[in-house]
Each structure stands twice: as structure tokens, then as C-alpha cells.
Amino acid sequence: MIKKLTRHGNSLALVIDKPVLELLKIDATTPLDISTDGERLIVTPLRDAARRERFRAALEETNRRYGRTLRHLAE
């Protein structure tokens, strides 16, 4: 899907289509975390903090156990 920014006062806005909002289960009241990796804009709905912490812990454990192998595979 290719989108263009639209002018909203002195700012620019990105309009997200309803099917995408429904798929992600977000609405106008959902808090969103906006970040970037230097090339991409990343918009993430904020969910349960405990769930995020469990995911972070699982990711760290995976990196600890398999990081060397994963780096080797990426080369």
C-alpha cells in the first residue's frame, strides 16, 4: 500500500485506512509508539506492559543462546 502525507494545519498526517486499523485492533484512542530505525517510520500500538517485558526477556534469552549462530547465518 502506498500512501501520501496530507496537510493537517502546520503538520503532516498519515491517514490509516479502516481495514488496517481493524486488523491491528487500534482506534483513535489507542496510544501509539512512533520510532524509527533511521530509514523507516515504525508505528506500534502500545499494549500490555507485562507482555512487552516478557517479549523483551525472551528476545534477550534468544540472543544470549543463539546470537552467535544468528550472526553467522546473517553473513
MARTORKE-786797 format. One line per 2 residues: number of its first residue (from 1); their letters; for each residue x negated, y negated, z negated of C-alpha. Coordinates in steps of 0.2 Angstrom, whole numbers, plus 5000, padded with zeros to 4 digits. Last residue first. Example, Ala and Ser with C-alpha at 12.3 -4.5 7.8 and 13.67 -1.06 7.14 Angstrom:
2> sa> 4932/5005/4964 ~ 4938/5022/4961
This chain:
75> ea> 4866/5066/4965 ~ 4884/5067/4957
73> lh> 4881/5086/4953 ~ 4866/5082/4943
71> rl> 4875/5068/4934 ~ 4889/5080/4930
69> tr> 4877/5093/4924 ~ 4868/5081/4912
67> gy> 4885/5074/4906 ~ 4892/5091/4902
65> rr> 4892/5093/4883 ~ 4889/5075/4877
63> nt> 4899/5068/4892 ~ 4914/5080/4888
61> ee> 4913/5075/4869 ~ 4913/5056/4874
59> la> 4928/5059/4885 ~ 4937/5069/4872
57> ar> 4934/5055/4859 ~ 4940/5042/4871
55> fr> 4956/5052/4875 ~ 4960/5055/4857
53> er> 4957/5036/4854 ~ 4969/5031/4868
51> ra> 4982/5043/4862 ~ 4981/5035/4844
49> ad> 4983/5018/4852 ~ 4999/5023/4860
47> rl> 5001/5015/4877 ~ 4994/4999/4885
45> pt> 4999/4999/4904 ~ 4983/4998/4914
43> vi> 4979/4986/4928 ~ 4962/4988/4936
41> lr> 4956/4975/4948 ~ 4942/4982/4959
39> eg> 4924/4977/4964 ~ 4916/4972/4947
37> dt> 4923/4986/4937 ~ 4938/4975/4932
35> si> 4950/4973/4918 ~ 4968/4969/4915
33> dl> 4977/4978/4900 ~ 4995/4977/4902
31> pt> 5009/4975/4889 ~ 5026/4982/4894
29> ta> 5040/4969/4893 ~ 5042/4966/4911
27> di> 5044/4984/4914 ~ 5032/5000/4915
25> kl> 5036/5018/4917 ~ 5022/5021/4929
23> le> 5033/5028/4942 ~ 5047/5016/4938
21> lv> 5035/5001/4941 ~ 5029/5009/4957
19> pk> 5047/5011/4963 ~ 5051/4993/4958
17> di> 5037/4985/4969 ~ 5023/4976/4960
15> vl> 5022/4957/4964 ~ 5004/4951/4962
13> al> 5004/4933/4956 ~ 4992/4918/4960
11> sn> 4991/4903/4948 ~ 4995/4884/4949
9> gh> 5014/4887/4950 ~ 5016/4905/4956
7> rt> 5008/4907/4973 ~ 5009/4925/4980
5> lk> 4995/4937/4981 ~ 4995/4949/4996
3> ki> 4999/4968/4995 ~ 4993/4983/5005
1> m> 5000/5000/5000
